[in-house]
């Protein structure tokens, strides 16, 4: 699911200096800017969805958010790393994330491309059944908008939807939580991209010390849909807030995710 966004007026590898809830400074403005004239890049994410046992929606959202964080934190993405230039080009234009789905041979071919695969907390190989019991998401270095490798270009974008078998358990209040708006009806693919946006905003605003602690802990996080009362409080709390560009599914400027990281609470 393709979402078109923009980045803040800050270095690509540094925390954001501007509050994300300020429309003028939001790293996810939906207005046209000079950056729209630059070459556009996308961050591809592929979720594994086997017919016999698809992942739950919440597992997929959380895996997508962790995948974005792992890509941002990877040594290949910074400095002189092999992915660093692509990451800079991506973050200097609009922050696009595209979620596609794969299964079977499609997944195996996609997994051979350079990238990072994120799995759930107890994901053994699953060789007997052919699928993992938790969500698997692979994130790839940014690519030009019109430069998709053939292994990814043929994968489906639309119709990526998943369900939870029941109400997810309450999020750990002491840990990072990406709160989804209760007012929006988003497909799983759209919500995965939005969760990735929220995780990225939190990463940008954290200090280097807090980034290191989160990374060393394995990027624990929860993705949950907020209730209406909490959502009203969250959107004025000063925590990082994602506003969607409105190119797919929802209206431009819609508030989609609040990134509630303990180190960012004021």
Secondary structure by P-SEA (a helix, b strand, c coil): ccccccccccccccccccccccccccccccccccccccbbbbbbbbbbbbccccccaaaaaaaaaaaaaaaaacccccccccaaaaaaaaaaccbbbbbbbbcaaaaaaaaacbbbbbbcccccccccccccccbbbbbbcccccccccccccccccccbbbbbcccccccccccccccccccccccaaaaaaaaaaaaaaaaaaccaaaaaaaaaacccbbbbbbcaaaaaaaaacccbbbbbcccccccccccccccccccccc
